Amino acid sequence: MLEYAFNERRLNNCYTGFIENDTIYKPIFEKLGFKLEGVRRQQVFHKGKYWDECLYGMLAEEFNSQK
């Protein structure tokens, strides 16, 4: 999907996010080449608690340099 987004659709960046307690996502996105861009503190209310939202992004040049 990233190949299509960056090389067919010519997008320059791609972003994703997840709440901090979903720890399964961090290694997946980092393995794909996404980098932590920021944390929105206490952004999501879930199961009676406020959680931080982790924001990850990747630029087209970063994706293409992985090839």
Sequence and secondary structure as in RCSB ss.txt:
>XXXX:A:sequence
MLEYAFNERRLNNCYTGFIENDTIYKPIFEKLGFKLEGVRRQQVFHKGKYWDECLYGMLAEEFNSQK
>XXXX:A:secstr
 HHIIIIIS  SEEEEEEETT TTHHHHHHHHT EEEEEEEEEEEETTEEEEEEEEEEEHHHHHHT 
